Amino acid sequence: MVRRRFFGDIPRAVLTAAIVVGGILGLILTDRFRWGVWESFFFTLIIAGLLLLATTAVYRALFRRQQKG
C-alpha cells in the first residue's frame, strides 16, 4: 500500500510558508481587533487554511501550465 500526502504534488516548503504567513496574519489581526483566546484561535486557523488552499490553487495552476506548454 502506497501512502501519499494530502498535497503530495506541492513542495513542503511552499505549504509551510503558506501556513506560517497565515498564522502571522492571524496574530496581527488578533492584536489589531483585540480578539479573545478562542476567537483568535479559530480565526487564525481559518485564515491559515484559506491561505493554504489559495496557495495550492495558484501553485497547481502555474505548474500545470508549464508542464503543458
MARBA-3410 file (N, C-alpha, C, O; in Angstrom, 1 decimal):
69
0.8,-1.2,0.0,0.0,0.0,0.0,0.9,1.2,0.0,1.8,1.4,0.9 ~ 0.7,2.1,-0.9,1.4,3.3,-1.1,0.7,4.5,-0.3,-0.5,4.7,-0.6 ~ 1.4,5.1,0.6,0.8,6.2,1.3,1.2,7.5,0.6,2.4,7.8,0.4 ~ 0.2,8.4,0.3,0.5,9.7,-0.3,0.1,10.8,0.7,-0.9,10.7,1.4 ~ 0.9,11.9,0.6,0.5,13.1,1.4,-0.8,13.7,0.7,-1.1,13.4,-0.4
-1.5,14.5,1.5,-2.7,15.1,1.0,-2.4,16.1,-0.1,-3.1,16.0,-1.2 ~ -1.4,16.9,0.0,-1.0,17.8,-1.1,0.4,17.3,-1.6,1.4,18.1,-1.5 ~ 0.5,16.1,-2.0,1.7,15.5,-2.4,2.4,16.1,-3.6,3.7,16.0,-3.7 ~ 1.7,16.8,-4.4,2.3,17.4,-5.6,2.9,18.8,-5.4,3.5,19.4,-6.3 ~ 2.8,19.3,-4.2,3.3,20.6,-3.8,4.4,20.5,-2.8,4.3,19.7,-1.8
5.6,21.1,-3.0,6.7,21.0,-2.1,6.3,21.4,-0.7,5.5,22.4,-0.5 ~ 6.9,20.8,0.3,6.5,21.1,1.7,6.9,22.5,2.1,6.3,23.1,2.9 ~ 8.0,23.0,1.5,8.4,24.4,1.8,7.4,25.4,1.4,7.1,26.4,2.1 ~ 6.7,25.2,0.3,5.6,26.1,-0.1,4.4,26.0,0.8,3.9,27.0,1.2 ~ 4.1,24.8,1.2,3.0,24.6,2.2,3.3,25.2,3.5,2.4,25.9,4.1
4.5,25.0,4.0,4.9,25.5,5.3,4.9,27.1,5.2,4.5,27.7,6.2 ~ 5.4,27.6,4.2,5.4,29.1,4.0,4.0,29.7,4.1,3.7,30.7,4.7 ~ 3.1,29.0,3.4,1.7,29.5,3.4,1.1,29.4,4.8,0.4,30.3,5.2 ~ 1.3,28.4,5.5,0.8,28.2,6.9,1.4,29.3,7.8,0.7,29.8,8.6 ~ 2.7,29.5,7.7,3.4,30.4,8.6,2.9,31.9,8.3,2.6,32.6,9.2
2.7,32.2,7.0,2.2,33.5,6.7,0.8,33.7,7.2,0.4,34.8,7.7 ~ 0.0,32.7,7.0,-1.4,32.7,7.5,-1.5,32.9,9.0,-2.3,33.6,9.6 ~ -0.6,32.2,9.7,-0.5,32.3,11.2,-0.1,33.7,11.6,-0.6,34.3,12.6 ~ 0.9,34.3,10.9,1.3,35.6,11.2,0.2,36.6,11.0,0.0,37.5,11.8 ~ -0.5,36.5,9.9,-1.6,37.4,9.6,-2.7,37.2,10.7,-3.3,38.2,11.1
-3.0,36.0,11.1,-3.9,35.8,12.2,-3.5,36.5,13.5,-4.3,37.1,14.2 ~ -2.2,36.4,13.8,-1.7,37.1,15.0,-1.8,38.6,14.9,-2.1,39.3,15.9 ~ -1.5,39.1,13.7,-1.6,40.6,13.5,-3.0,41.0,13.7,-3.3,42.1,14.3 ~ -4.0,40.3,13.1,-5.4,40.7,13.2,-5.9,40.5,14.6,-6.8,41.3,15.1 ~ -5.4,39.5,15.3,-5.8,39.3,16.7,-5.4,40.6,17.5,-6.1,41.0,18.4
-4.2,41.0,17.3,-3.7,42.2,18.0,-4.5,43.5,17.6,-4.9,44.3,18.5 ~ -4.8,43.6,16.4,-5.5,44.7,15.9,-6.9,44.8,16.4,-7.4,45.9,16.8 ~ -7.6,43.7,16.3,-9.1,43.7,16.7,-9.3,43.2,18.2,-10.4,43.2,18.6 ~ -8.2,42.9,18.9,-8.3,42.5,20.3,-9.3,41.4,20.5,-10.1,41.4,21.4 ~ -9.1,40.3,19.7,-9.9,39.1,19.9,-9.5,38.4,21.1,-8.4,38.5,21.6
-10.4,37.6,21.7,-10.1,36.7,22.8,-9.3,35.5,22.3,-9.0,35.3,21.2 ~ -9.1,34.6,23.3,-8.3,33.4,23.0,-8.9,32.5,22.0,-8.3,32.1,21.0 ~ -10.2,32.2,22.2,-10.9,31.3,21.3,-11.1,31.9,19.9,-11.0,31.2,18.9 ~ -11.5,33.2,19.9,-11.7,33.8,18.6,-10.4,33.9,17.8,-10.4,33.6,16.6 ~ -9.3,34.2,18.5,-8.0,34.3,17.9,-7.6,32.9,17.3,-7.1,32.8,16.2
-7.8,31.8,18.1,-7.5,30.5,17.6,-8.3,30.2,16.3,-7.7,29.7,15.3 ~ -9.6,30.3,16.4,-10.4,29.9,15.2,-10.2,30.8,14.0,-10.1,30.3,12.9 ~ -10.1,32.1,14.2,-9.8,33.0,13.0,-8.5,32.7,12.4,-8.3,32.7,11.2 ~ -7.5,32.5,13.3,-6.1,32.2,12.7,-6.1,30.9,12.0,-5.5,30.8,10.9 ~ -6.8,29.9,12.5,-6.9,28.6,11.8,-7.6,28.8,10.5,-7.2,28.2,9.5
-8.7,29.5,10.4,-9.4,29.7,9.2,-8.6,30.5,8.2,-8.5,30.1,7.0 ~ -7.9,31.5,8.6,-7.0,32.3,7.7,-5.9,31.5,7.2,-5.6,31.5,6.0 ~ -5.2,30.7,8.0,-4.1,29.8,7.6,-4.6,28.8,6.6,-4.0,28.5,5.6 ~ -5.8,28.2,6.9,-6.4,27.2,6.0,-6.8,27.8,4.6,-6.5,27.2,3.6 ~ -7.4,29.0,4.6,-7.7,29.6,3.4,-6.5,30.0,2.6,-6.5,29.9,1.3
-5.5,30.4,3.2,-4.2,30.8,2.6,-3.6,29.5,2.0,-3.0,29.6,0.9 ~ -3.6,28.4,2.7,-3.1,27.2,2.2,-3.8,26.7,0.9,-3.2,26.3,0.0 ~ -5.2,26.8,1.0,-5.9,26.4,-0.2,-5.7,27.4,-1.4,-5.6,26.9,-2.6 ~ -5.5,28.7,-1.1,-5.2,29.6,-2.2,-3.9,29.4,-2.8,-3.7,29.4,-4.0 ~ -2.9,29.1,-1.9,-1.5,28.8,-2.4,-1.5,27.5,-3.2,-0.8,27.5,-4.3
-2.2,26.5,-2.8,-2.3,25.3,-3.5,-2.9,25.5,-4.9,-2.4,25.0,-5.9 ~ -4.0,26.3,-5.0,-4.6,26.5,-6.3,-3.7,27.3,-7.2,-3.6,26.9,-8.4 ~ -3.0,28.3,-6.7,-2.1,29.1,-7.5,-0.9,28.2,-8.0,-0.6,28.3,-9.2 ~ -0.4,27.5,-7.1,0.8,26.6,-7.4,0.4,25.6,-8.5,1.1,25.4,-9.5 ~ -0.7,24.9,-8.3,-1.1,23.9,-9.3,-1.5,24.6,-10.7,-1.1,24.0,-11.7
-2.1,25.8,-10.7,-2.4,26.5,-11.9,-1.1,26.9,-12.7,-1.0,26.7,-13.9 ~ -0.1,27.4,-11.9,1.1,27.8,-12.6,1.9,26.6,-13.1,2.4,26.7,-14.2 ~ 2.0,25.5,-12.4,2.9,24.4,-12.8,2.2,23.5,-13.8,2.9,22.8,-14.5 ~ 0.9,23.5,-13.8,0.2,22.7,-14.8,0.4,23.4,-16.2,0.5,22.7,-17.2 ~ 0.4,24.7,-16.2,0.6,25.4,-17.5,2.0,25.2,-18.0,2.2,25.0,-19.2
3.0,25.2,-17.1,4.4,25.0,-17.5,4.6,23.5,-18.1,5.3,23.4,-19.0 ~ 3.9,22.6,-17.5,4.0,21.2,-18.0,3.3,21.0,-19.3,3.8,20.2,-20.1 ~ 2.2,21.7,-19.5,1.5,21.5,-20.8,2.2,22.3,-22.0,2.2,21.8,-23.1 ~ 2.9,23.4,-21.6,3.5,24.2,-22.7,4.8,23.9,-23.0,5.4,24.5,-23.9
END
